[in-house]
Amino acid sequence: MPVLPGAEPYRHQGGEVGVLLCHGFTGSPQSLRPWAEHHAAHGLTVSLPLLPGHGTRWEDMQLTGWQDWYAEVDRELRVLTERCSRVFVAGLSMGGALALRLAARHGERVTGVVVVNPANKVHGLSAYALPVARHLVRTTRGIASDISKEGAAELGYDRVPLHAAHSLREFLRRLDGELPQVTQPLLLLRSARDHVVPAADAARVLSRVSSTDVTESVLEHSYHVATLDLDADRIFEESLAFVGRLAPSVGKEGTATVG
């Protein structure tokens, strides 16, 4: 299936400092594109991949699982570490969870981690029914576009495939056990009002990681997809400052490419 317009991956060849951005569950690179372009404009090398099964139609996502999504960002990280002297990982929601696993598994290859409204658990009684329900019901209502900013919209599926939701649940349970392996500096930004991921998830992440350099920032004016919301500029600036503090030498701007 062709990729939906706006959901394309984004890559920018910049300087010696790289940033890998990971989008969320049922979403697409569109939700992080302004963030990626902001960092690219400041000379960073940026990779924003499209996760398998995303950015086309929900039926395609039904055939994928967390191993596919993680493998994609793992490959992108390896490419960045070959090109850049320092690499940061970042993500929104499930993308934040993917970034945390990259940090846990790659150790010193990752200089720092930035997560926005990171997911840690699939909540609700329905989560416990997923192992059976996914064989009886194909989808449930979508979670995209939880944004307070008028006129802003996230390019994501209007349905959640239950096979994929079950896989996400398994991934988050696995990641929770790996969080103590995260030792890198961490910037965690969370929305005061989030209708998708509760504040308990961010609190759980903060309580489980082994990082000693930790900053938590509360976004007062945004919902879940904060990277497209009223606090977006704040996210971009705080994350850039975080990168600059840990990697003061930022390379020159390159040429952006899509695909």
N, C-alpha and C positions, 0 to 999 in steps of 0.2 A: 504494500500500500504506500502511496506517496505521503511524504511528511506534510502535515498541515502548514500553511503559510504562517510564518512567525515562530514555528516550533523547531526550526533548524538549529543544529549545534553551532557553536561560535568558538573561534580560535583566533588569537592575536599573538603574533611573534614580537615580543618586546625585549626587555633586558634580561639580566641574569637572575632576577627574582620572579618566580612563577606562582600562580594561584590557580588551583583547580576548584571549580564551582560545581556543586551537585544539586540538581533540582529535586522536587518532591514527588510523592506518590500520586499517580494519575496526572501529574503536571507536565511541564516541558521547559526547555531552556528559556522560553519567553518570560517566565516569571523572574529569571535572574539576569536577563539580557542587559538591563540598565546598570546593574551592579558590575557585570563583566566589562561593559564599555567604559564605565567610570575608572576601573582599575587599569584598563588598557590605555586610556588617555593619559595616565600618569606613568606610563612606560613599563608596566608590568607585562610579563608573558602570561596569557590567560587561556585556560581551556574550560569550556562549558559544554560537555557532551550531552547528547540525547540518549537517555536510557532505553534499553530494548523494550519494545512493546508500548512505548509512550509516543505521543506526538502524531499518532495516525488515527486509530479507532480503538475502542475499548476491547473489541474482540481479539485484537493482536496482543493486548496485555494479558489476556486470559491464558495465553500459551507461555508466559514467562514467569520467572520467580526471582527471589532475592539473589540467588547465585548469579543470574544473568546481569542484574543491575549492578551488583558489586564488582563483577568481573570487568564491566565497562569502565568504571571509575578507577579500578586498579590498573588497567592498561594505560589509561590517560596519565595517571600518576607516574608510572614508570617512564613514559615518554618525557614528561616534564623533568624528572630527576636526571635524565640523561642530558638535557639541554641547559638546565638552570642550576645555579650553585645553592639556592635555597628555594624551598617549595612550601607553600601554605595550602591547606585544604579547608574548604568552606562549604556550607550547604544550608538549605531551608527544609525544615520538617524532616521527612525521611532522608532527604539529602544531607541534613545535619548528622543523622545516624550513620549514613554511609561515610561521611567525613571522619567521624569519630572512630569507626572501625579501621579506616585507612591509617589513622594516627596510631591506633593500638597495635596494628600489625606491622607497620613500616618503621616505627621507632624514630631513629635519628634522621631518617630521610625526610621527615616532616618537621618543619621548623615551628609551625604554630597552627592552631585550629580556630576557625570562626564558625559558630553555629547560630542560626536564627530559628527560634521556636522548634528546637529539635524534638523529634518523636522518640519516645522510649517504650511505649506500650500501646497496644490496641485495646481501647477501653470499652466497658459496657458488657452486659450479660451476653449480648450477641456474639462477642468475641469468643466466648467459650463454646458457642455452637458452630463456629466456622468449620471445624473438621468434618462435620456432617452436613451442615447447611449448604456448603459449596457444591455438594453433589445433587442438591435438590433445587437450588435457586442460583441462577447464573450471576445476577448482579443486585446491587442495592443503590440507593441514590448517591449522587456524586458529592464530593467535598470541595470542589474547586471554587475559586473566587470569593473566599472569605476576606473581604476587603471593605474598609470603611470609607475610603476615598471615592467620592462621587464620580462616576464615569470610568473608573478603572476596572479592568477585568482580567482574570487569569485565563490563559489558554490551556484548558484541561478537560478531561472527560466528564460528561454529565452522569456517568454511571461508574460504579466501583465493581470490577470483576471479583467475585468472592474467592476464586482460586488464588488470585494475586493477593487479596487481603489476608488469606490464610498464610501465604508465604511471608508476607510482611510481618505478621505476628510471630512466626517462627524466627525470623531474622532479628527482630527486636529482643526477643527472649535470649537469643544467642549473644547479641551485642551487650546486653546488660551484664553478662558474666565476664566480658572482655574489657569493660570500662576501666577497671583498675590498671590496665596496661597503658592507658593514656596518661602520659607524663608531660607532654608539651604544654607551653603557654596556651591558655584557652580564653577566648572572648565569646561569651554567650549573651545574645540579645533575645529578649522575650517580650511579647506583647502583653500588656496588662489585661486586654480582652481578646481572647482567642477562642473561637467556637469549634476548632478542630482538635487542637492539642492543648490539654490543660496545663496549668502552671506546675502541677506535680511532676510532669515529665522533666522539665528543666531542673527542678529541685533534685530529682533522682540522679540526673546526670552529674550535677555539681557534687552530690554526696558520694558518688561512686568513683569518679576519676581520681588519679593520683597527682594531677598537676598541682604545682604550688603557686604558679603565676596564673591567677584566675581573675577575670573581670566579668561581672554580671551587669547588664544594662537593661533597664525596663523601658519599653517603648509605649508611651502613654496614649498615642493617637492612632494606633494601627491594630488591625485584626491579624489573622493568621498569616496571610501572604504579605508580610510587612515590607518585602522588597519592592512591592508595587504600590505601597500605601503611603500615608502621610509622613511616616518616619523614614522613608526610603533614603533620603539624602543623609540623614543621621547615620544609618547603617553603613552607607558607602564611606562616609568620612571617618567614622570610628574604626571600621575595619582597615582602611588605608593607613590610619595612624598606628594601629596595632602592627601592621606589616612593617611600616617604617621604623617603629621602635626596635623591632627584632632584626630587621635587615635594612640598616640605614642606607646601604648602597643600592639604589634603584636604577635599573638600566634605562637606556634611551628608548623612545617609542619606535615601534616597528610598523608593519603593515598588517591590517586586520584582514582575515579571510574567513569565509563562512563555508562549512562543510567538513 
